[in-house]
Amino acid sequence: MPRRNPGTDFRPDWFARIAVNTPAAERRAASLPARRSLKREWQAAWLLNAVRCIDLTTLSGDDTPDRVARLCAKARRPLEADHLAAMGIEGLTTGAVCVYPTMVAAAKAALGGTRIPVASVATGFPAGLMPLDLRLAEIRHALDQGADEIDIVISRAHVLQGDWSALYDELRAMRETCGPALMKAILATGELKTLTNVARASHVAMQAGADFIKTSTGKEPVNATLPVSLVMLRAIRDYRDRTGFAVGFKPAGGLRTARDALNWQVLMAEELGRDWLRPDLFRIGASSLLADIERQISHYVTGRYAALHRLAAG
Ligand SMILES: O=C[C@H](O)COP(=O)(O)O
Protein backbone atom coordinates (compact mmCIF):
# COMPACT_ATOMS: atom_id res chain seq x y z
CA MET A 1 0.00 0.00 0.00
CA PRO A 2 1.63 3.29 -1.05
CA ARG A 3 1.70 6.17 1.42
CA ARG A 4 -1.26 8.45 0.99
CA ASN A 5 -0.63 11.65 -0.96
CA PRO A 6 -0.70 14.48 1.60
CA GLY A 7 -0.60 17.20 -1.07
CA THR A 8 1.71 20.18 -1.09
CA ASP A 9 1.48 23.93 -0.79
CA PHE A 10 0.04 25.57 -3.89
CA ARG A 11 2.86 25.46 -6.44
CA PRO A 12 1.78 27.12 -9.72
CA ASP A 13 5.42 27.09 -10.84
CA TRP A 14 5.07 23.29 -11.32
CA PHE A 15 2.50 23.68 -14.09
CA ALA A 16 2.44 27.30 -15.31
CA ARG A 17 4.78 26.59 -18.21
CA ILE A 18 3.10 23.37 -19.35
CA ALA A 19 1.77 23.59 -22.92
CA VAL A 20 0.53 20.25 -24.20
CA ASN A 21 1.19 19.47 -27.87
CA THR A 22 -2.27 18.15 -28.73
CA PRO A 23 -1.46 16.50 -32.11
CA ALA A 24 1.51 14.71 -30.51
CA ALA A 25 -0.66 13.47 -27.61
CA GLU A 26 -3.28 12.25 -30.08
CA ARG A 27 -0.68 10.46 -32.21
CA ARG A 28 0.83 8.74 -29.19
CA ALA A 29 -2.61 7.63 -27.97
CA ALA A 30 -3.60 6.40 -31.43
CA SER A 31 -0.47 4.29 -31.71
CA LEU A 32 -1.19 2.27 -28.57
CA PRO A 33 -3.85 -0.19 -29.67
CA ALA A 34 -1.98 -0.93 -32.89
CA ARG A 35 1.42 -1.43 -31.29
CA ARG A 36 0.35 -3.87 -28.64
CA SER A 37 -1.30 -7.11 -29.56
CA LEU A 38 -1.41 -9.20 -26.41
CA LYS A 39 -1.33 -12.97 -26.54
CA ARG A 40 -4.68 -14.61 -25.88
CA GLU A 41 -3.72 -16.05 -22.46
CA TRP A 42 -2.29 -12.72 -21.42
CA GLN A 43 -5.43 -10.94 -22.55
CA ALA A 44 -7.47 -13.09 -20.18
CA ALA A 45 -5.09 -12.23 -17.33
CA TRP A 46 -5.26 -8.52 -18.15
CA LEU A 47 -9.05 -8.69 -18.25
CA LEU A 48 -9.15 -10.34 -14.83
CA ASN A 49 -6.92 -7.55 -13.59
CA ALA A 50 -9.32 -4.99 -15.08
CA VAL A 51 -12.19 -6.59 -13.15
CA ARG A 52 -10.43 -6.16 -9.81
CA CYS A 53 -9.87 -2.49 -10.72
CA ILE A 54 -13.45 -1.67 -11.76
CA ASP A 55 -15.47 0.81 -9.72
CA LEU A 56 -18.75 -0.86 -10.63
CA THR A 57 -21.06 2.08 -11.02
CA THR A 58 -24.68 3.04 -11.11
CA LEU A 59 -25.40 6.76 -11.25
CA SER A 60 -28.87 7.02 -12.72
CA GLY A 61 -31.87 9.09 -11.76
CA ASP A 62 -33.90 5.91 -11.40
CA ASP A 63 -31.49 4.08 -9.09
CA THR A 64 -33.19 2.18 -6.26
CA PRO A 65 -31.87 0.22 -3.28
CA ASP A 66 -32.81 -2.98 -5.14
CA ARG A 67 -30.78 -2.03 -8.18
CA VAL A 68 -27.85 -1.15 -5.94
CA ALA A 69 -28.16 -4.50 -4.16
CA ARG A 70 -28.00 -6.29 -7.53
CA LEU A 71 -24.95 -4.24 -8.48
CA CYS A 72 -23.29 -5.20 -5.21
CA ALA A 73 -24.04 -8.89 -5.80
CA LYS A 74 -22.21 -8.49 -9.09
CA ALA A 75 -19.30 -6.73 -7.36
CA ARG A 76 -18.98 -9.71 -4.99
CA ARG A 77 -19.07 -12.26 -7.83
CA PRO A 78 -18.21 -10.45 -11.02
CA LEU A 79 -17.63 -13.57 -13.15
CA GLU A 80 -19.19 -17.02 -13.31
CA ALA A 81 -17.82 -19.36 -10.65
CA ASP A 82 -17.18 -22.12 -13.23
CA HIS A 83 -15.08 -19.80 -15.36
CA LEU A 84 -13.03 -18.62 -12.40
CA ALA A 85 -12.52 -22.21 -11.24
CA ALA A 86 -11.35 -23.17 -14.74
CA MET A 87 -8.73 -20.45 -14.51
CA GLY A 88 -7.77 -21.28 -10.92
CA ILE A 89 -8.93 -17.89 -9.58
CA GLU A 90 -10.55 -17.43 -6.18
CA GLY A 91 -11.99 -14.44 -4.36
CA LEU A 92 -12.11 -12.05 -7.31
CA THR A 93 -14.24 -8.95 -6.67
CA THR A 94 -14.47 -5.56 -8.33
CA GLY A 95 -12.38 -2.72 -6.89
CA ALA A 96 -15.38 -0.88 -5.43
CA VAL A 97 -18.94 0.07 -6.16
CA CYS A 98 -19.78 3.69 -6.92
CA VAL A 99 -23.21 5.21 -6.20
CA TYR A 100 -25.02 8.40 -5.27
CA PRO A 101 -24.98 9.43 -1.56
CA THR A 102 -28.56 8.30 -0.98
CA MET A 103 -27.63 4.79 -2.14
CA VAL A 104 -24.55 4.40 0.09
CA ALA A 105 -26.46 2.77 2.96
CA ALA A 106 -27.99 0.18 0.60
CA ALA A 107 -24.56 -0.56 -0.86
CA LYS A 108 -22.95 -0.91 2.57
CA ALA A 109 -25.68 -3.31 3.65
CA ALA A 110 -25.33 -5.39 0.49
CA LEU A 111 -21.55 -5.56 0.79
CA GLY A 112 -21.48 -6.49 4.48
CA GLY A 113 -18.82 -9.07 5.28
CA THR A 114 -16.69 -8.10 2.28
CA ARG A 115 -13.82 -5.68 1.93
CA ILE A 116 -15.29 -4.06 -1.16
CA PRO A 117 -15.29 -0.30 -0.59
CA VAL A 118 -18.28 1.89 -1.33
CA ALA A 119 -17.47 5.05 -3.25
CA SER A 120 -19.96 7.89 -3.27
CA VAL A 121 -20.05 10.76 -5.68
CA ALA A 122 -20.55 14.09 -3.89
CA THR A 123 -20.02 17.87 -4.10
CA GLY A 124 -22.94 18.46 -6.44
CA PHE A 125 -22.18 15.69 -8.91
CA PRO A 126 -22.11 15.96 -11.87
CA ALA A 127 -21.89 19.75 -12.48
CA GLY A 128 -20.62 20.90 -9.08
CA LEU A 129 -22.64 24.10 -9.38
CA MET A 130 -23.58 24.48 -5.75
CA PRO A 131 -22.18 26.66 -2.95
CA LEU A 132 -19.03 25.16 -1.48
CA ASP A 133 -20.47 24.76 2.03
CA LEU A 134 -23.31 22.61 0.65
CA ARG A 135 -20.86 20.58 -1.39
CA LEU A 136 -18.77 19.92 1.72
CA ALA A 137 -21.92 19.04 3.65
CA GLU A 138 -22.70 16.46 0.99
CA ILE A 139 -19.30 14.84 1.56
CA ARG A 140 -20.06 14.68 5.30
CA HIS A 141 -23.46 13.13 4.57
CA ALA A 142 -21.94 10.44 2.36
CA LEU A 143 -19.35 9.68 5.04
CA ASP A 144 -22.07 9.47 7.71
CA GLN A 145 -23.85 6.94 5.51
CA GLY A 146 -20.69 4.83 5.50
CA ALA A 147 -18.89 5.78 2.27
CA ASP A 148 -15.27 4.64 2.17
CA GLU A 149 -14.29 6.77 -0.82
CA ILE A 150 -15.57 10.06 -2.20
CA ASP A 151 -15.57 11.00 -5.88
CA ILE A 152 -15.73 14.80 -5.94
CA VAL A 153 -16.27 17.08 -8.93
CA ILE A 154 -14.29 20.26 -9.50
CA SER A 155 -15.65 23.67 -10.44
CA ARG A 156 -14.92 23.80 -14.15
CA ALA A 157 -15.26 27.61 -14.02
CA HIS A 158 -12.07 27.88 -11.96
CA VAL A 159 -10.17 26.08 -14.73
CA LEU A 160 -11.82 27.97 -17.57
CA GLN A 161 -11.03 31.29 -15.85
CA GLY A 162 -7.49 30.20 -15.00
CA ASP A 163 -8.18 30.74 -11.28
CA TRP A 164 -5.87 27.96 -10.13
CA SER A 165 -5.59 29.13 -6.53
CA ALA A 166 -9.41 29.05 -6.18
CA LEU A 167 -9.35 25.50 -7.57
CA TYR A 168 -6.61 24.55 -5.10
CA ASP A 169 -8.54 26.03 -2.14
CA GLU A 170 -11.75 24.25 -3.11
CA LEU A 171 -10.00 20.91 -3.47
CA ARG A 172 -8.05 21.36 -0.25
CA ALA A 173 -11.30 21.97 1.66
CA MET A 174 -12.80 18.85 0.10
CA ARG A 175 -9.77 16.75 0.96
CA GLU A 176 -9.90 17.92 4.58
CA THR A 177 -13.59 17.08 4.74
CA CYS A 178 -12.95 13.59 3.35
CA GLY A 179 -10.66 12.85 6.30
CA PRO A 180 -9.47 9.23 6.07
CA ALA A 181 -11.76 8.45 3.10
CA LEU A 182 -9.96 8.34 -0.25
CA MET A 183 -10.68 11.35 -2.43
CA LYS A 184 -10.94 10.93 -6.19
CA ALA A 185 -11.01 14.26 -8.02
CA ILE A 186 -13.16 14.21 -11.15
CA LEU A 187 -11.80 16.80 -13.56
CA ALA A 188 -14.64 16.49 -16.12
CA THR A 189 -12.00 16.80 -18.83
CA GLY A 190 -14.57 16.98 -21.65
CA GLU A 191 -15.50 20.43 -20.32
CA LEU A 192 -12.00 21.84 -19.79
CA LYS A 193 -11.49 22.91 -23.42
CA THR A 194 -7.75 22.12 -23.79
CA LEU A 195 -5.28 19.40 -22.87
CA THR A 196 -3.12 22.10 -21.29
CA ASN A 197 -6.00 22.85 -18.90
CA VAL A 198 -6.28 19.11 -18.18
CA ALA A 199 -2.58 18.95 -17.29
CA ARG A 200 -2.76 22.02 -15.05
CA ALA A 201 -5.96 20.89 -13.29
CA SER A 202 -4.34 17.48 -12.69
CA HIS A 203 -1.39 19.15 -10.97
CA VAL A 204 -3.61 21.35 -8.82
CA ALA A 205 -5.73 18.36 -7.73
CA MET A 206 -2.63 16.41 -6.70
CA GLN A 207 -1.13 19.41 -4.90
CA ALA A 208 -4.41 19.70 -2.96
CA GLY A 209 -4.05 16.06 -1.86
CA ALA A 210 -6.23 14.06 -4.27
CA ASP A 211 -5.66 10.32 -3.88
CA PHE A 212 -6.84 9.70 -7.44
CA ILE A 213 -7.45 11.93 -10.40
CA LYS A 214 -10.42 10.85 -12.51
CA THR A 215 -11.29 11.88 -16.04
CA SER A 216 -15.05 12.25 -16.17
CA THR A 217 -18.44 11.92 -14.56
CA GLY A 218 -19.87 9.85 -17.41
CA LYS A 219 -22.34 12.70 -17.98
CA GLU A 220 -20.21 15.02 -20.16
CA PRO A 221 -20.65 14.92 -23.95
CA VAL A 222 -17.05 13.65 -24.19
CA ASN A 223 -15.87 11.39 -21.39
CA ALA A 224 -12.65 9.36 -20.99
CA THR A 225 -10.33 9.43 -24.01
CA LEU A 226 -6.82 8.06 -24.44
CA PRO A 227 -5.18 11.47 -25.21
CA VAL A 228 -6.71 13.02 -22.06
CA SER A 229 -5.59 9.99 -20.06
CA LEU A 230 -2.06 10.27 -21.45
CA VAL A 231 -1.84 13.88 -20.29
CA MET A 232 -3.14 12.99 -16.82
CA LEU A 233 -0.72 10.07 -16.49
CA ARG A 234 2.22 12.30 -17.39
CA ALA A 235 1.09 14.77 -14.72
CA ILE A 236 0.96 11.88 -12.22
CA ARG A 237 4.48 10.86 -13.24
CA ASP A 238 5.75 14.41 -12.89
CA TYR A 239 4.14 14.74 -9.45
CA ARG A 240 5.65 11.41 -8.35
CA ASP A 241 9.09 12.55 -9.54
CA ARG A 242 8.78 15.84 -7.62
CA THR A 243 7.25 14.52 -4.38
CA GLY A 244 7.73 10.74 -4.24
CA PHE A 245 3.95 10.23 -3.88
CA ALA A 246 2.00 7.92 -6.17
CA VAL A 247 -1.42 9.26 -7.10
CA GLY A 248 -3.97 6.89 -8.62
CA PHE A 249 -5.75 7.25 -11.95
CA LYS A 250 -9.39 6.55 -12.75
CA PRO A 251 -10.61 6.75 -16.33
CA ALA A 252 -14.41 6.82 -16.30
CA GLY A 253 -17.26 7.37 -18.69
CA GLY A 254 -17.77 5.51 -21.93
CA LEU A 255 -15.43 2.55 -21.23
CA ARG A 256 -17.61 -0.31 -22.41
CA THR A 257 -15.52 -2.96 -24.17
CA ALA A 258 -12.85 -5.44 -23.16
CA ARG A 259 -10.67 -3.73 -25.77
CA ASP A 260 -11.05 -0.45 -23.81
CA ALA A 261 -9.95 -2.27 -20.63
CA LEU A 262 -6.86 -3.55 -22.42
CA ASN A 263 -5.99 -0.24 -24.07
CA TRP A 264 -6.14 1.71 -20.83
CA GLN A 265 -4.03 -0.85 -19.02
CA VAL A 266 -1.43 -0.81 -21.78
CA LEU A 267 -1.33 2.99 -21.55
CA MET A 268 -0.86 2.78 -17.77
CA ALA A 269 1.84 0.14 -18.05
CA GLU A 270 3.75 2.11 -20.67
CA GLU A 271 3.50 5.48 -18.93
CA LEU A 272 3.74 4.51 -15.25
CA GLY A 273 4.81 0.86 -15.17
CA ARG A 274 2.97 -2.34 -14.36
CA ASP A 275 3.21 -1.61 -10.63
CA TRP A 276 0.45 0.92 -11.15
CA LEU A 277 -2.04 -1.72 -12.39
CA ARG A 278 -3.61 -2.48 -9.04
CA PRO A 279 -6.74 -1.25 -7.30
CA ASP A 280 -5.02 1.14 -4.92
CA LEU A 281 -3.59 3.05 -7.90
CA PHE A 282 -5.90 2.28 -10.81
CA ARG A 283 -9.67 2.15 -11.09
CA ILE A 284 -11.92 2.02 -14.09
CA GLY A 285 -15.24 3.76 -13.52
CA ALA A 286 -17.81 1.90 -15.58
CA SER A 287 -21.43 0.85 -15.54
CA SER A 288 -21.46 -1.60 -18.45
CA LEU A 289 -17.85 -2.70 -19.09
CA LEU A 290 -18.12 -5.83 -16.97
CA ALA A 291 -20.65 -7.46 -19.31
CA ASP A 292 -18.22 -7.39 -22.23
CA ILE A 293 -15.34 -8.64 -20.10
CA GLU A 294 -17.55 -11.53 -18.95
CA ARG A 295 -18.27 -12.32 -22.56
CA GLN A 296 -14.60 -12.41 -23.48
CA ILE A 297 -13.66 -14.50 -20.44
CA SER A 298 -16.50 -16.90 -21.20
CA HIS A 299 -15.15 -17.24 -24.74
CA TYR A 300 -11.65 -17.79 -23.42
CA VAL A 301 -12.80 -20.58 -21.10
CA THR A 302 -15.46 -22.30 -23.22
CA GLY A 303 -14.43 -21.38 -26.75
CA ARG A 304 -17.78 -19.75 -27.47
CA TYR A 305 -19.52 -16.49 -26.70
CA ALA A 306 -22.35 -16.43 -24.16
CA ALA A 307 -25.50 -14.62 -25.20
CA LEU A 308 -25.52 -11.18 -23.61
CA HIS A 309 -28.84 -11.85 -21.85
CA ARG A 310 -27.16 -14.73 -19.94
CA LEU A 311 -24.72 -12.30 -18.35
CA ALA A 312 -26.13 -10.37 -15.42
CA ALA A 313 -26.13 -6.70 -16.26
CA GLY A 314 -25.26 -5.61 -12.73
O1 LIG B 1 -17.77 7.06 -12.82
C1 LIG B 1 -18.30 6.31 -13.61
C2 LIG B 1 -19.11 6.74 -14.76
O2 LIG B 1 -20.21 7.48 -14.36
C3 LIG B 1 -19.56 5.55 -15.54
O3 LIG B 1 -19.83 5.94 -16.84
P1 LIG B 1 -20.46 4.88 -17.89
O4 LIG B 1 -21.90 4.71 -17.47
O5 LIG B 1 -20.29 5.53 -19.21
O6 LIG B 1 -19.71 3.59 -17.76
PDBQT file of the ligand as one rigid body, heavy atoms in Angstrom, charges set to zero:
ROOT
HETATM    1  O1  LIG A 401     -17.771   7.060 -12.820  1.00  0.00    +0.000 OA
HETATM    2  C1  LIG A 401     -18.296   6.308 -13.614  1.00  0.00    +0.000 C 
HETATM    3  C2  LIG A 401     -19.110   6.738 -14.760  1.00  0.00    +0.000 C 
HETATM    4  O2  LIG A 401     -20.205   7.479 -14.358  1.00  0.00    +0.000 OA
HETATM    5  C3  LIG A 401     -19.561   5.550 -15.544  1.00  0.00    +0.000 C 
HETATM    6  O3  LIG A 401     -19.834   5.937 -16.845  1.00  0.00    +0.000 OA
HETATM    7  P1  LIG A 401     -20.456   4.881 -17.887  1.00  0.00    +0.000 P 
HETATM    8  O4  LIG A 401     -21.897   4.708 -17.471  1.00  0.00    +0.000 OA
HETATM    9  O5  LIG A 401     -20.288   5.531 -19.212  1.00  0.00    +0.000 OA
HETATM   10  O6  LIG A 401     -19.708   3.592 -17.764  1.00  0.00    +0.000 OA
ENDROOT
TORSDOF 0
